[in-house]
């Protein structure tokens, strides 16, 4: 079978589920993964014969696509923020909105670092030269899932001490695999954050400069609005609030941050677009700066807080 014939088969088998443009993109993605051909190479190799192994891989992929399974889970990986990450059925597939949250966090952290530069002296023969010294920043990611947030932040701020919490042991296995793949040192902690008791801060180890989170924020009543492919294949634990209170994670983060966020420390939150003002209200007391931000689509999507 040639690649051209395989493409025709691919299109015919899933035409009822996907648009023509979606099928074209999916075929390119699977060709790059299984045949190691990018879009340009694919166009000039359409008459190339496909191996029996590759043909079988495409048949299996078609069968899984027909069930509604996301292509990222079929491949076991996805691209996010220009980087490759492993995923599984135990973690959410990263969304573009989380890239926007990371862009915001990286920009704000850099601005803070430039404003509060600490200088170290270097002695020469006749004078002292002041050179920037970047003090380590302590970062906590709550509900880390596949570990994309702490890994990307660690890549941008290699001197930072980064910790990440998740209730799911299976999710943390994926996160650890990603951290190892990207050669980043992250402290992963398996805990139920909602039941975690933070004691009054007495040491630096209990205080963070940055708290970031994309927690489960879909209310139980919104279940009917969520696509079946999402509910069927992605972990409900990471999607839906565990109680009738859709803001339960945000309430606890606000309470904990009053004690465990450093002075001038910052919070970055991805939120339910339907609950922007309600979420913002939780951070009106005890913080010097609070801002509700929209995503590229114009939806209330992020909250930035400074202590």
N, C-alpha and C positions, 0 to 999 in steps of 0.2 A: 504494500500500500504506500502511495506517495503522500507527501504532506498535503498536497492539494486535495486528494481523495479523503484524507483524514479530516481536513477542514470541512468538507462538504458533509461528512457523517456527523461531525460535531455540531454543525449548524442545524441539520435536520432533526437531531435528537433532542435539542433543548430549545427549539424555536418557539414553543408554546409558553415557555417560562421567562425568556429574556428577549429584549429588543435586539435588532440587528447590530446596533453599535455596541451593546453590552456583550453580545456573542463574539464579535470581532476582538474586543478587548480581552475577554476571557481566554480566547484561543491563543492570543499573543502571550498572555501570562503563563499559560500551561506550556507553550512551546519554549519559552525562555527557561522554565523550570526543568522540563523533561528532555528537551532537545538542545538546550543551551544555545538557542538562536534568538537574537534580539529582533526588533521589528524590521529593521533594514535587512538583516540576514535572512529573515523569514521570507520576505518578498522575492528574493533572488534564489531561494532554494525550494520552491514549491513542488518541483518535480523530483526532489530527493526522496529516496526510499526510507521508510520508517522501520526501525528495528522491531522485532517481535515484542521485546520487553517494553519499548516505548508505546507501541500500539496497545498493549495490555494496560499500561498506566493511564492512557487516555480513555479506554473503555471503563475503567474503574472510576475515573474522574467524572465521566458523563453520568454514570449510575448514581453517584453521590450528588451531583448537581441537580439531578431530577428530583431528589428528595427535598431540595431547598437548602441543603447544607452550604454555608458560605465557602467560597473558594479558598479563603485564607486558612480555614480549618482543614480543608482537603489537603492543602500543601503543607500545613503545619507551620507556616511562617507568614509574615507580612512585612511590608515596608512602612516605616513610620519615621517621620522627621529625617528622611534620607538615610535611615539605618535599617538593617535587617533584624527582625525580632522573631523568636519562636513563639508560637501560641498553641493552645489546645482548647478542648471543650471546657476547661476549668477556669479560663480567663476571658475577659471581654476582648473583642477585636478593637484595637485602637481607632478612635474617631478623629476627624480633622479638628473638632472643637478642642480636643486635648492638646493638639499642637499649638492652638492659639493660647491656651493656658500656659504652656511651657514658654512660648515666645514672650508673654507678659512677665513671667517669673524671671527669665534670663535677663531681660532688659532692666527690670527693677533691681535685681541683685547686683548687676554691673554698675548701675547708677549709684547704688548705696556704697559699693566698694570704692568707686572713684571719689565720692564725696568724703568718705571716712578713711582715706588711705593712711596706713601706719608706715612711718619711715624708719629704716634701719641704717646705721652709719657704717661707712666703709672708709677706713683710714688709708690715705696715700702718703707720700713722702712729706708733703707740706700742708696738706689740707684734709678736711673730712668731707666726703661725698655722701649725700643723703639719697638712698635708693628705696623705692617702694617695697614694702614687705606686706604680703597678703596673708593676713591672719586667717586661720581656718574658720569656716562658717559651718555651723551645725544645722543640718537639714533633716526634717522628719516628713516622710510621705505616709499618709494614712489611707489604707485600702489599696495597696500597691498593685495587686493583680499580677500582670506579666512583668512588672518592674520597669516599664518604659520610662516613667517619670524620674525615679531616682537615678537610673542609669544615664539618661540624657543630662541631668543636672550635674552628675559626677563628671561626665565628659567635659562639660563647660567650666566646671569649677573643681579641678582635680585636688585642690587642697582641702576641700570641704569634707566634713565627717557626715556621712549620709546614712540614715536609718530608715527602714521601711517596715510597716506593720500590715499584716493581713490575717484574717481569721482562717483562711483556707490553706491547709498544708499542701494540697495539690497545686494551687496557684503559686505558692512560694517555690515549689520545685521548678516551675517554668521560669520564675523570676531569677532564681539562682543560675539556671542554665543560661539565661540571657546575660546576666552579669559576668559569668565566666567567659562567654563568647566575646563580650566587648571589653574584657580585661578591666573591669571596674570593681572596686572594693566597696561593697554595700553591706551593712549589718541588717540582715533580714530577721524579723521577729514574728513568730506565729502566736497571735493573741486575738481575743475578741475585744476590739477597742472599746466597744460600748460598756463592757464589764471591767475594763482596765481602770484601776484606781491610781491616779497620780498623787503622790504625797507632796506636801509643801516643798518647794524647791530649796534645797540646802547645798547642792553642789552643781558645778557646771554641767555635769552629766545629765541633769534633769531639766536643763534649759535649752531651748532651741532658738536659733536666729530666724529660721524659715520653717513654716509649717505649710504643707501643700496637700491637697486632697481632691480626688474625684470619687466621692463615696457613692453608695447606692442612694439614688434620690428620686426614683419613680414611685409615686404613691400607689397603694394597692388598688385604688379606684381607677387608676390609669391603665390597668392591665389589658383592658379590651382595646386600647389604642395602639398597643405595641405589636409590631409585625410578628406573625407566627414564626418566621425564620429566625427571629431574634430570640423569642421565648423558647423555641424548640431546641436551639443549638448553643445558646450562650447561657452562662450560669445566672439563674435568677437571683442567687445570693449577692451577685455583684450589681444587679440591676435595680431590684426593688427594696425599698425600706423594709426592715424586719418587723416593723410595727405599723400601726395606723398613722403614726406621725412621720410624714415624709421628710421632716427636718431634724430628725433625732440626732443624726451625725453632726449636723451643723451646730446644734445646741451644745453638744458636748465639746466640740472643738472650740467654740466661743468660751465656754467655762474654763476649759483646761488652759487656753491661751492666756487668760488673765494672770495665771501663775507661771506657766511653763514656756511663755514666749519672752525672749529677751527684750530689754528696752530698745525701742526703735525696730524691733523684729517685725517680720512681715508674714501675712497669711495669704495664700492663693487658693481659691476654691472654684471648681467647676460646679454649676448649679442647675437645678430644674428650671427651664425657661419660664415655666408658669408661676414660679414662686420667687421671682426676683426680689420684689419689695419686702416680702415676708422674711426671706433669708437675710437681707440687708439689715432688717430691724434687729436681728439677734446680736449685731456687732456695733450697735450705737452707743453702748455704755462701756467705758473702760479703754477705748481705743482712740488714738488721735486722728486717724484718717480712715475713712471707709468709703469704698466706691463700687458701684454696680456697673459692670461693663457689658457691652453687647458683643456678639460674635460677628463674623463676616456676613452672616445672613440677617443681621439686625435683631436677633433674639437676645434677651437677657441671659447671659451664659456664665459670667465670671464675677467673682467678688474679690476685691483687693482690700486688704486691711493692714494698717500700720499701727503698732502699739505706741 
